[in-house]
Amino acid sequence: MLQIDIITVLPELLESPFQHSILKRAQSKGLVQVNLIQLRDYANNKHRSVDDYAYGGGAGMVMTIEPILNCLNDLKSKRQYDEIIYLSPDGELLDQQLSNKLSLCQNMILLCGHYKGIDERIREHLITREVSIGDYVLSGGELAAAVLADSVIRLLPGVLTDETSALYDSFQDGMVAPPVYTRPADFNGWKVPDVLLSGNERQITEWRHEQALERTRKRRPGLLKEGE
Ligand code: 6GU
C-alpha cells in the first residue's frame, strides 16, 4: 500500500480533497493511506512558530529548519521513504510520466511550503525531489500537493474501475483524449457522430484514435513526437 504523508501548516485545507469520490474510495479500499501532519506540532517554541525573517532582508518570511527537520526525523524513524518531495514553483514540472513513476512508490512525503519558501539548507540536504504543478504562483504548496496526490492515487492498481479507467485518459499515451458524447443522439439538431452509433467496435476505436491524434496536433502539438 502507498502511504503519502503531507507536512503542512494548513492540514484543514487538505482534508476535503481526500474525503470524496475516487480518493475516498481508494483509502477505504486500503490502496493508499494519506496522513496530514501539522508542522507546528514539531516547533519547540512557545508560539509554535515555524518561520522567521530572511537573512539579507526583504519582504516575506522563510520557514525555519528546525521544525521541518524534527518532523522529517520523526517520520523517517518509523519507515523508509522513497521520495521526500518539496512542492515549489521552481521545481520539475509535474506531468503524467512523473505521476506514473511516483505511483510505484511505497512511502512518500510531500512538504508544503508557505511564505517565501523554506530555508535552502532543507532543500539541499533533505529533499529528494522538487515538483511544480505549472508556471503560475499559488499561495502555498497545499493545492499543488493535492493535485500531485490525486494524479498518483488514481493510477494505483484497483483504484479505477472499468468505468473510470485511466487507459484512455488524456496524456496516458502522449495524446489528449478524444471527444465523448451521451444521450440524446440528436439534441435539437446537435448530432452525435454517426460512427459512435454504428456498433462497429473496430471503426469506433479507429475513429477515437484519429480524433485524439487530430486534437493533439491542433491543441498540444508539443506532446507529439516528430512524424506523428
Ligand atoms: Cl508546487 N507551489 C506554489 N506555491 N506555487 C506553485 C506550485 C507549487 N506549482 C505551481 N505554482
Residues whose N, C-alpha, C, O or C-beta is under 5 A from the ligand:
A	BS01	6GU	L87 S88 P89 V131 S132 I133 G134 Y136 V137 L138 S139 G140 G141 A144
